Amino acid sequence: MKAALQANYEARLSHYATLLHATEPPGLVAKLAVYRQLLRQREIHGEKLWKIEPTLYLLMHSAEIDLHLAAARLLEDPGRSEGSIFAFIKFCVTNRAHLTWKAGTPPAEIFGEQLARLEGHRATITAIMGRRDRFFAHLDKRYFRDPGRIYVDFPLEEEAVIALVNAVIAVITEHQWKLKETASFHLAEFVEIGVDNMVRNLEAGRRQNFPGQLE
């Protein structure tokens, strides 16, 4: 039984690593990097960002929704999805004595600490799930009549979403490190540089082709 539970644990962790770091389709880390860098570009340029390229406004909102949906898959109620990170932690708690990390059996308190860190973002999780279940995945009558109401009923702070996603990434990375004393390499920094270069090139092209438009 111990070998089977260990194999189950490592297989689950491998699947999570793929969901985080895959390039095809892009994983959660890349989605977060794109969204975070677009927000940074907005901070740098302000409303001028939409003059540099109007479709960047649509791109930023699309990246936001994509990030919400990708995070929601991992934050599902454990009773509804075995792939939920909450289901994973529950599995670890139940089978802790049969699991082995590089340093031995996981300490009893570590999974509770991980769960507490995620639960600290419960308000953000609730809002993300509300937007997904009642608008993005299924269109409730209330939001069919008034789409903008979803943002009032389920408010979300951009930085709160980023903090939540980072918390998810940190929990999975901690398991990777404890298991093998190594973690998956990801291209977040390169993605952020790519977004920065894209905006810089768009700005240069706008200035060259439409002199004075950004002044």
C-alpha positions as CSV (number, residue, x, y, z in Angstrom):
1,M,0.0,0.0,0.0
2,K,2.8,2.4,0.9
3,A,4.3,2.1,-2.6
4,A,1.0,2.6,-4.3
5,L,0.2,5.7,-2.2
6,Q,3.7,7.2,-2.9
7,A,3.2,6.6,-6.6
8,N,-0.2,8.2,-6.5
9,Y,1.2,11.2,-4.7
10,E,4.1,11.6,-7.1
11,A,1.8,11.2,-10.1
12,R,-0.6,13.9,-8.8
13,L,2.4,16.2,-8.2
14,S,3.6,15.6,-11.7
15,H,0.2,16.6,-13.1
16,Y,0.2,19.8,-11.1
17,A,3.7,20.7,-12.3
18,T,2.5,20.3,-15.9
19,L,-0.5,22.5,-15.2
20,L,1.9,25.1,-13.8
21,H,4.8,25.0,-16.2
22,A,3.6,23.6,-19.5
23,T,4.2,25.6,-22.6
24,E,1.5,23.9,-24.8
25,P,-1.0,24.8,-23.7
26,P,0.5,27.6,-21.5
27,G,0.5,26.8,-17.8
28,L,-0.5,28.9,-14.9
29,V,2.9,30.4,-14.4
30,A,3.0,31.8,-17.9
31,K,-0.6,33.1,-17.7
32,L,0.3,34.9,-14.5
33,A,3.4,36.4,-16.0
34,V,1.5,37.8,-19.0
35,Y,-1.2,39.3,-16.8
36,R,1.2,40.7,-14.2
37,Q,3.4,42.3,-16.9
38,L,0.3,43.8,-18.7
39,L,-0.7,45.4,-15.4
40,R,2.8,46.7,-14.9
41,Q,2.7,48.3,-18.4
42,R,-0.6,49.9,-17.5
43,E,1.1,51.3,-14.3
44,I,4.0,52.7,-16.4
45,H,2.0,54.2,-19.3
46,G,-1.5,54.8,-17.8
47,E,-4.2,55.4,-20.3
48,K,-1.6,56.1,-22.9
49,L,-1.2,52.3,-23.1
50,W,-4.5,52.0,-25.0
51,K,-3.3,54.7,-27.4
52,I,-0.1,52.7,-28.1
53,E,-2.4,49.9,-29.1
54,P,-6.1,49.8,-28.4
55,T,-6.3,46.0,-28.5
56,L,-4.0,45.8,-25.5
57,Y,-7.1,46.7,-23.4
58,L,-8.9,43.6,-24.8
59,L,-5.7,41.5,-24.3
60,M,-5.4,42.5,-20.7
61,H,-9.0,41.6,-19.9
62,S,-8.7,38.3,-21.8
63,A,-5.5,37.5,-19.9
64,E,-7.4,38.3,-16.6
65,I,-10.3,35.9,-17.4
66,D,-7.9,33.2,-18.6
67,L,-6.0,33.5,-15.3
68,H,-9.2,33.3,-13.3
69,L,-10.3,30.2,-15.1
70,A,-7.0,28.5,-14.9
71,A,-6.8,29.2,-11.1
72,A,-10.4,28.0,-10.6
73,R,-9.6,24.6,-12.0
74,L,-7.1,24.1,-9.2
75,L,-9.2,25.7,-6.5
76,E,-12.4,23.7,-7.0
77,D,-14.2,22.2,-4.0
78,P,-12.5,18.9,-3.3
79,G,-15.9,17.2,-3.3
80,R,-16.3,18.2,-7.0
81,S,-12.9,17.6,-8.3
82,E,-10.1,15.2,-7.5
83,G,-7.7,17.6,-9.3
84,S,-8.4,20.4,-6.8
85,I,-5.3,21.4,-4.8
86,F,-7.6,21.1,-1.7
87,A,-8.3,17.5,-2.6
88,F,-4.5,17.0,-3.0
89,I,-3.8,18.4,0.5
90,K,-6.6,16.2,1.9
91,F,-5.0,13.2,0.3
92,C,-1.6,14.2,1.8
93,V,-3.1,14.6,5.3
94,T,-4.9,11.2,5.2
95,N,-1.9,9.4,3.9
96,R,1.0,11.3,5.4
97,A,2.5,8.3,7.3
98,H,2.8,6.5,4.0
99,L,4.5,9.3,2.1
100,T,8.2,9.9,1.8
101,W,10.1,13.1,1.0
102,K,13.8,13.5,0.6
103,A,14.2,14.1,4.3
104,G,11.7,11.3,5.4
105,T,8.0,11.3,6.4
106,P,6.4,14.8,6.0
107,P,5.9,16.6,9.3
108,A,2.4,16.5,10.7
109,E,1.9,20.3,10.7
110,I,3.1,21.1,7.2
111,F,-0.1,20.3,5.2
112,G,-2.2,22.2,7.7
113,E,0.0,25.2,7.2
114,Q,-0.4,24.9,3.4
115,L,-4.1,24.7,3.7
116,A,-4.2,27.7,6.1
117,R,-2.2,29.8,3.6
118,L,-4.7,29.0,0.8
119,E,-7.7,29.5,3.1
120,G,-6.3,33.0,3.8
121,H,-7.3,33.8,0.3
122,R,-10.8,32.4,0.7
123,A,-12.6,35.7,-0.2
124,T,-10.6,35.9,-3.5
125,I,-11.3,32.2,-4.2
126,T,-15.1,32.7,-3.6
127,A,-15.1,35.7,-6.0
128,I,-13.2,33.8,-8.7
129,M,-15.5,30.8,-8.4
130,G,-18.6,33.1,-8.5
131,R,-17.5,34.8,-11.7
132,R,-16.7,31.4,-13.3
133,D,-19.8,29.5,-12.3
134,R,-22.3,32.3,-12.8
135,F,-21.0,34.2,-15.8
136,F,-17.9,32.8,-17.6
137,A,-19.0,29.1,-17.7
138,H,-22.7,29.4,-17.1
139,L,-24.7,32.6,-17.8
140,D,-27.2,33.2,-15.0
141,K,-30.3,35.2,-15.9
142,R,-29.2,38.0,-13.6
143,Y,-26.0,38.5,-15.6
144,F,-27.5,37.9,-18.9
145,R,-29.6,41.0,-18.3
146,D,-26.8,43.0,-16.7
147,P,-23.3,41.5,-17.5
148,G,-21.5,44.3,-15.6
149,R,-23.2,43.2,-12.4
150,I,-20.9,40.3,-12.1
151,Y,-18.0,42.6,-11.2
152,V,-20.2,44.3,-8.5
153,D,-21.4,41.0,-7.0
154,F,-18.0,39.3,-7.1
155,P,-15.4,42.1,-6.7
156,L,-11.8,41.2,-7.2
157,E,-8.6,43.1,-6.5
158,E,-5.9,42.5,-9.1
159,E,-3.2,42.2,-6.5
160,A,-5.3,39.8,-4.5
161,V,-5.7,37.5,-7.5
162,I,-1.9,37.6,-8.1
163,A,-1.3,36.8,-4.4
164,L,-3.6,33.8,-4.6
165,V,-2.1,32.4,-7.7
166,N,1.4,32.8,-6.2
167,A,0.2,30.9,-3.1
168,V,-1.0,28.0,-5.3
169,I,2.3,28.0,-7.1
170,A,4.2,28.1,-3.8
171,V,2.4,25.1,-2.4
172,I,3.1,22.9,-5.4
173,T,6.7,24.1,-5.6
174,E,7.2,23.3,-1.9
175,H,6.0,19.7,-2.6
176,Q,8.4,19.4,-5.5
177,W,11.3,20.7,-3.5
178,K,10.6,18.5,-0.5
179,L,10.2,15.4,-2.6
180,K,13.3,15.8,-4.7
181,E,15.0,18.9,-3.5
182,T,14.4,20.4,-7.0
183,A,11.6,22.3,-8.6
184,S,10.5,22.8,-12.2
185,F,12.2,25.6,-14.1
186,H,9.7,28.0,-15.7
187,L,9.9,30.8,-18.2
188,A,8.0,33.5,-16.3
189,E,10.9,36.0,-16.5
190,F,11.2,35.5,-20.3
191,V,7.4,35.8,-20.7
192,E,7.5,39.1,-18.9
193,I,10.4,40.4,-21.0
194,G,8.4,39.4,-24.1
195,V,5.4,41.4,-23.1
196,D,7.7,44.4,-22.2
197,N,9.4,44.1,-25.7
198,M,6.0,43.8,-27.4
199,V,4.7,47.1,-25.8
200,R,8.0,48.8,-26.5
201,N,7.9,47.8,-30.2
202,L,4.2,48.8,-30.5
203,E,5.0,52.2,-29.0
204,A,8.0,52.7,-31.4
205,G,5.8,51.8,-34.4
206,R,3.0,54.1,-33.2
207,R,5.4,57.0,-32.9
208,Q,7.0,56.3,-36.3
209,N,3.7,55.9,-38.2
210,F,1.5,58.4,-36.3
211,P,3.8,61.2,-35.1
212,G,2.3,63.2,-32.2
213,Q,-0.5,60.8,-31.5
214,L,1.0,59.7,-28.1
215,E,1.9,63.2,-27.0
